[in-house]
Amino acid sequence: MSGVPLEPMYSPRNSATDYVADLGDPGVYPFTRGVYPSMYRGQLWTMRQFAGFGTVAETNERFRYLIDHGQTGLSVAFDMPTLMGLDSDHARSLGEVGREGVAVDSLQDMRDLFAGIELGDVSTSMTVNSSAAMLLAFYLCVGEEQGTPRDELRGTIQTDILKEYIAQKEWIYPPEPSMRLCVDMIEFCTNEMPRWHPVSISGYHIREAGSTAAQELAFTLADGFAYVEESIARGLDIDSFAPRLSFFFNAHIDFFEEVAKYRAARRIWARELKQRYGAKDERSLRMRFHAQTAGVSLTAQQPEVNIVRTALEALAAVMGGCQSLHTNSYDEALALPSEHAVKIALRTQQVIAHETGAASSADPLGGSYLVEELTDELERQAYAYFDEIRELGGVIPAIRENFFQREIAEASFRFQSELENDERAIVGVNAYEEPDEVERLELLKVDPSLETTQVERVQAMRAQRDSAGVEACLARIKNDATADTNLMPGLVDAAKADVTMGEMCDALREVWGVWRETPVF
């Protein structure tokens, strides 16, 4: 799929893999074959279905539904205003509240989102980046209110702001202060929340933007190295924080290429952390990753065929050794997923886990001449990109030069051109079409009146709080932002004082300004 030419067959002539140096057993450096010796024989991957829409009450109901049907980890999708650091009553939030995720403006919203769910008993993932610090503060407070100390909370918050500049475009501040805030979170979690993953370094969105597998691999790892370097520059010992860094990759449709991508990622990360950054703790070398099946592979045409695509992509993620997995619902090219579609997506994982035998042996494709050669080839391409990024001065200078954006745009254009020229087939789109098809799917529709409800909710909360306390908290955030003080303690205190997420973000906007990207055409 990414343009790597394949031979008609593979044999020992195609691969010069050294088993000890390049592979090793599962659970052994360089972890090419998996991060744990027993892999899924010891514990299955976490089935972590992404959910969030409308109000916190509706999303809480969906969480309970998923838990009742066997989900083993929660994953929160936030709406666009929350992702952009805007409260629901902001003028720019109009029409977007609760549309593609749940609206969370305040500590009260976070309380209600997890009502009846003991945070000490679950692992939670939150997909949010530019406003991640504020959402983590809310979550921490809810956990402590429930009686779970912050050092016992388990989960992940995405926080990967570099990939926002590269691909997803949900940023607030310029890159440099954004990186400072990320490292504040890494430092805070290292000291206060040792079971929490403060950054999920995310290739998923890079791939969804149109990158190749090699670009996803290289750009994601380059971002990871940048976070490591900034944290070391802060004075943190690498083995104090690196074990809590996690990754998030796309599970795309080209089966063997995806398996090879995950294997190459583990090997590169282990080698670089050990040899370049001097990590000594074996946990620092283990790349643990979450995978999600590819949203861009789903089609609005013949949407039930998406069940097949998702099953194959999920199988690739499992064969590649993921630690947690989200399977997309077949109706997501048309709307937020319905309960029926979500259940089928979850059942897909359960069938792979319990019926296929895929979980019975670690790295079952290891030793395949094709897979080993693809693993080596993707690694070669990744290192070529590392050299280019280094020549540009690093990740942030490369972002400012639009290097990543241009590479992804060109790859996306090539793929679309192949599709339109019938050089590539997608079932139902330009092959095996059914022009007279009529789909009668029951799609989830978010009630527009929920926006009014959420706006009234946040405004009522503001009317009841201690205004003087709020102003004091905001002044502290601004002062901390201009100094070398870690911002997280001030954000936690602001959360407890009912300062809204948007107000905290606005305080930082006053100090740091906002980022404007030069478009790439």
C-alpha angles and dihedrals in degrees: 000000000000095000100263105146112235127212119231088248139359130226138158087290090070098051132050094181116164104214097209098040100036104028120011123175120303110281092025128103126301085029093212090143097046142307097255130045096230097032110180094357086071098039133348121238116270111264098220112175115195113235139169138123141139116354128357089252092058093047091047087055091051090049090054091048092053093046090050089054096051107275110154102197137030123235121187125213113197126203123253097262090054091048090051095047096251127134117234093254094054114117092239091055093065111127095005104076110122092349103121100009141355123300113236115178103153149012089269090058091052091049091054093043090063099032110149092009114107107221090204089064100048140056111228130199120198120196104209132115123172092039095032095117092058094048091048089052090053092048093048090052093050091050092052091046088055090051099258111126115228092247090062098050113112128203148070137273116198101224092160098144095164092067088052090064090043101046125340099051099211099131134132110184133038116277099259099056089038089058090048090055091049092052090047087058093047091050093045094049092046089057102031110020107035094167093053126092104224095191132031104195102217131210092161096087092042088058093044088055089061107271126147121248090257092052091049089051096045100041093046094051092044088056090049092052089050091056090048092051094047091049092050089049087054087060099257119143108240094231090054094064111012094079088063096052112104136184137225120205136181119247101213131183102262095090105198094037090055094050089050091049093058092047092050091048093056093048095048094046093050093047096047096044090051103038104029102031101028100235111174102177109090089218089065090059097051111096106208115188145185119217132202125192115250116277091193091058092062118098132208087214114083091353095188087070086068088074088066093046092050093048093053093045091049090049090053090053091051093045087049093054107252120178095212135011142200119197117205121233119245094240097054094103086065107033146333107306121275121227091254092052092046091053092052089050091052092045088054090064092045092052090051090048100046109022112032103056090233090125095051099083133032116246095353093185094052110125094029104137090220095049094045092050092048090049090053093045095051089048090053091051091048093054090049088057091046088057092052092048091049091051089054091055100260139303100309095047087047090052090051089050090051089236097142094040092052094047092051093045091053093048091048091049091051092052094048091048090053090050095049092046090052091243089125127040127218114183112244094010105066100348132052090005125180104204094183095048117137115196118201101190120158101236126200112248122193111223108240090215089069088075091061090049092052093046091052090047096056093043092051090051091052091051092057103046133092103269094194091054090050093052091049091053093049091049089052092051091053092048092048090049092057093046134054091260118128107252098212100081090052092048091051091052090047091052090053089051091056095251106161125240091245092051092053091049091048090054089057091044088059091055103034105026124216134286125247117191125215104236121241119217 
